[in-house]
């Protein structure tokens, strides 16, 4: 009789275990719902200062696979023609007047706002982070993410994911000290076509830059494949060719 009770208890428990959310699979779905693995996009970045002053940038971005990203600045005139390249943890900035790529870091910002280079040239979250915990709360999942290496911009992320859309609504980014570095807000779900439906607006603020805010607006995003040559330092001066 005791054995039968144990078997009955196990039968009740196993379905619950099987139904547990696979955090790694969930994070990979978030990545693909945000962006195709290889794509091109147009974005406007707006930096807003405490007094309301704004500076705007328009950039064209391309990505191939999980860890290669390149961007081209289209405006303002002072930045037009600048390009950036990311290969995994390595990043470079090309300025036409300088004529050669310069090393930059993930925590720097080529636009000078709250978005840093890692935000602007984002890799798949599943590439940089391990899932430490998943919690279900009503209509959302709460993901606790830990950086895989010390080279990642943020040591830890707390990601809120909409259950139905499997898209982030908010991400809190923390330093290794536990200090909150910034919060990202994902808004305005838009259908970009080609099966891509994601937030068209990403806003961020930071306790480190009180009163400042940065906004990223997506005006175009579509799947597109590129040759490996595009993601090399030698191609940085030629990125405009991709738009012809």
N, C-alpha and C positions, 0 to 999 in steps of 0.2 A: 504493500500500500504506500509506503514511504517513497519507494522508487517511482511509482506512478505519479505521485504528487510532484516529484522533482522534474519528471519528464514534462508534465503539464505546464509547470512554471517555466521551463526552458522554451517550450513551444510558444509561450506568450512573449518571452523576452527576445527571441531571435528576430521576429519581424521588426521589432523596434530598432534593433541594431542595424538590420538591413536597410531600414528606412532613413538612417542617419545621413545627413548631408555630406557629400564628398567635397570638402573645401577646395582641394586642388582643381577638381573638375569645374566647380562653380567659378573660381577665379579665372580659369581659362575661357569660360563662356563670357564672363564680363569683358575680358580683353577683346574677344572676337566681336561682341556686340558693340563695343566702342569704336573699333576700327578693324578693317580687313587686315590680314597679315601683311599684304603689300598694297600700297595705295598712294594717291596724290590728294592733296587738300589745299584749300585756301583759308586763311584765318586772319582776323583782325585782332590785334592785341592793344588794349587800352589801359594805360596807367593813369590812375586818378589820385591826385594829391589831396591832402587835408583841406586846402583852400578851394578845391573844385577844379583846379587846373588839370588839363588832360594832355597826354601825348599818345599818338596812335601809330601803330605799325601794321603794315599788311605784308604777310609772308606766304610764300608757296612752299609746301613741304612734301617730301616723298619718303616712303619707307619700304624696305624690302626685308622679308623674313622677320625675325624677332628682335634683332639688335643692330640694324643699320638704318640711320635716319639722316636726311640732309634737308636744309632749308635755304631759301633764297628770299632776301628782303626786296620788296617791290616799292615800298614807301616807308618813311618820308624820303625826300630827295637826298638828305644827308646820309642815309643808310642804304640807299638803293644800290643793288649789286653785291652787297655783302652776303656771304654764305656761311653756313655752319655745317659741320659733319660730325656724326656720332657713329662710332664703331664700338659697340659694347660700352665699356667704361671710359673709352678715350674720346675726347672732343677737340675740335679745332674750329677756329674762326678765320675766314679769309676776307681781307679788306682790299679792294682793288688798288687803292693808292699805296698799299704796302707791298702787294704782289706775291705774298707767300703766306701759307697757313700758319696760324699761331695757336699754341695749346691754350685751352680754356678748361675750367673745372665745372662740375655739375652744380655746385652751389653758387657760382657766379651767375650774372644775368646779362645777356647781350642786349636786352631791352631796358635794363635798369629799373624794372618794377618788382613787384612781389613774386611774380613767376620767375623761377630760376631756370638755368639751362636744362636741367633734368625735366622740368615741367614742360618746357617748350619742345624738347626733343625726347619725348617720353618713349620708353621701351614698354613691352608688355609687362604688366605687373607680375605675372607668373614667372617671368625671366629673372626678376630682381628680388622677389619675396617668397618666403615660405609661409604657408597657412598654419598658424599656431592654434587657432580656435575658431569655431563657427557657432553662432548663437541665433536662434530664430526668435524674433519678437514681432508678433502681429504680421504686418505686411512686408517686413524686411528681414534680411539676414545681416548679422553683424560679424564682419571678418576681422580677426586680429592677425596682422601680417608682420613678419620679422624679416629684415634684410638678410640676404644670403651671404653678403660680404660687407666689409667696412668701406667699400668704394661707393656704395649706394647712397644717394643724397639724404634719405631719411632712414633712421634705424628701425622705425616701426610705423605702421599705418593702422588706423582704425577706420574700416570702410563700411559704410551703410549701403546695402544693395536692395533695390526694389525687387521683391520676389517675382512679380508678374513679368516685368520687363527684363530682369537680370541685368540691370544697369546701376551704376553707383549714383546715389543722390548726394552723398557727402563723404569726404575723406579728411580725417585729422592726421597730420604728419608730425611725428615726434623725433627728437634727437635722442642719442644714446643715453643722455642724462635724464630722459623722461620729460624734458621741456617741450611744450607744444610749439612747433615752428610755424605752422600755418594750417588753415582749414580751406578745403576746396569744396565748392558747391556746384553741382551739376543740374542745369535747368533747361527748360524749353525743348522738350522732345520734338525732333523734326525728322521727317522721312526724306532722306537724301537720295532715294532710289537705289536700285540694285540690291535690295534687301537690307540696306543700311538705315536703321532708325535709332537715333541716339540724341543725347543732349546737344543742342546747338550753342549753348552758352555754358562756360565754366568761369566762375568767379573765385577769387581768393583774397583772403586778408590774413594778417599775421599780428600776434601780440608784440612781435619784434619791430613792427613798422606801424605803430598806432596811427589811425586816421588815413592810412594809405590803402588802396584797393587796386587790384588788376583784374581785367575781364578779357576772356578769350572767346571770340565769336567765330563759329564755323560757317562759311558761306558756300563751301563746296567740299565734297568728300566722295571719292569713288575708287573702286578697285582698279589697280593698274600694275603691271609688271615692268621691271626695269632691269637692264643689264648690270652686272657687278661693277662695271667701270664707273657708273654713276656715284658709287659710294667709295670713292678714292680721293685722296688729296689732290691728285692731278686733274680731277674733273671739277673741282670747286669753282674755278673761274669760268666754267662753261655751263653752269646750271640753267641759264636762261634758254639754252637750246632745248630743254625738255618741254618748254611751253609753246614751241612753234608747231 
